[in-house]
Amino acid sequence: MNFFRPKAIAFLIRWQEVTAAAMFAAFGLWLVVLGGYFLGPLGAICLLLAGGWGLLALRRMRFQRPVDAPGLVEVDEGQVGYLGPSFGGYVSLRELIEIRVINLHRQRHWRLKQADGQVLLIPIAATGAEALFDAFAALPGVDMSALVAALDAPNDTQVVWRRQAQAALT
């Protein structure tokens, strides 16, 4: 017997990391209130860490979309893979030179391009696409706020990251 509605469970699962960060901030605030030479600064450090964690959790949460596209996204050992019913493949994060958000057949897709010209299209709403947030965060010079903002932008095609020429040669 399930006491919670499926929508309520989905809401709680989506907000679980933000809630954990808020609980950590409450713990830090409690330590600050206790005061003293040790607990006060420790609580302030906890508050700072919780603030950073909460910001990352909110950005990561925007990558979590309802799954309404076929296929599965895998991130493993520096590779991003998409296994779809009609197309798919793998690209190396080390060889990646460009990330775009495009509209294709009325669906938003990540367009990942490698240095050798290989392109991989990944639907934003595919299963496991939220793992791309951490994979993209490891790229040099990526602006995560621009990446998150591109998800909701109405533009047809938008370049959200491009590797610098010197970084691509090394």
N, C-alpha and C positions, 0 to 999 in steps of 0.2 A: 504494500500500500504506500503510495507516494503522497506526501502531505504538501508538496510544493508543485506549482504549475511549471511546465517545461520552460515557459518564457521567463519566469522568475529565476529558475536555475541557470538559464543562459545568461541572464543579467548579472547574477552573482559571480559566475565563472569569468565573465568579461572584465569585471571590476575587481577581481581578487588581488591582483598585484598592487593596484592603487590603494586598496583597503589595507593591505599589509604594510605599505609605506606609511599610511596614516597612523596605523597602530604603533609603528616604530617611532613616529614623531611624537605620539602621545606618551610613549615611554621616555623619550628624551625630555619632554616637557616636565614629566613627573620628577626626573632626576634633577632638573634645574630648580624645581620648586623645593626639593629636599635641601638643595644648597650645599654649602661647604666648599672646601678647597679642591676636593677631588670630584664629588658628584656634580657640582655645577658645571665645570668645564666639560666633563664627560657627557652630560646632558646636552650641552650646546653642540658638541661634536655629533651626537646622535641626531639632533635636529637638522644640522647641515646635511648629513648623509641621507636622512629621510627626505629632505627637500629635493635633493638630486635624484634619488631613487624614484620619488613620486613623479617628477618631470619626465624621466625616461619611461616610466610605466604608462603615463598618459600618451606619450608619443607612440609607444609600442602598441597600445590599445587601439590606436587609429588604424594600424595595419590589420587588425582583426576584423574581417568582413564576414557577413553571412555567406556561407559557401553556396554559390549558385552557378559555378562554372565547373566543367568536368576537369579531371586530371588531379595530379598530386605533385607537390613541390617538395624537393629534397635539398637540404643543405648539408654537405658532408665533406670534410677534409679539404676545404678551400674550393669546393665545386658547388655550383647551383645546378640542379637538374629539375626538369619538368617532364613528367610522364603523362601524356594526354592520350585521348582516344584516336586523334588523327595526326598529331604532330608532337614533337618533344625533343629532348636532347639535353646536353650538359654544356656548361661554360665554366671556365676556370676564373675565379675571382682575381687571380694574379694577372691574367691576360685581358681582363675586362677593360675596355677603353671608354664605354659610353653607356649611360642608362637613360632611357626615355620612357615617358608614359604616353601611350597612343590609344586611340579608339579604333577598334576593328570589329566589324559586325555588331555594332551597338554595345560592345563590351570594352572595358578599360583593360589594357595589358601593359606589363612591363616589357620593354624591348631592350635586351641586354646584348651588346655587341662586343666581340673580341677583336684583338689586334689583327688576326688573320682574316677578318671579314665575316666570320660565322655569327649568326644572329639567333637568339632564342627568345621566343615570345611566351610570356607567362601571364595568364589571366590573373588580375588582382584578386578576384574572388575564388581562386582555386584552393583546394584543401592544402593546408600547410604553408600558405603564402605569408603568414605572419612571421615565419622564420627568416624571411628576407630582411627584416629590419636589422637584426644582429649581423647578418652577412654584409649588408650595405654599410653598416657602421664601421666595419673594419677597413673600408676603402680609404685611401689617402685623400684628404681634402674634401671629403663629402660633407655637405651641409644638411644635417638631419632634419632641420626645420623646413627647409625647402623641399626635401624628399617627402615629408609628411604632408605639406601643403599641396604638393602636386597630385596627391590622391583625390582631392576634392575639387581641383581646378577644372573649369569647364572647357579648357582648350583641347583641341583635337590632338595635337602633338606638342610635347614639351620636353626639352632636354633638362634633366634634373642633376646630372653629374657627367663630367667629362674628365678623363685623366689628363694631367698636364704632360706636355711633350717630353720634358726631361725625365719625369717619373716613368714614362712608358719605355724609355730606352734602357733603363737599368734593370 
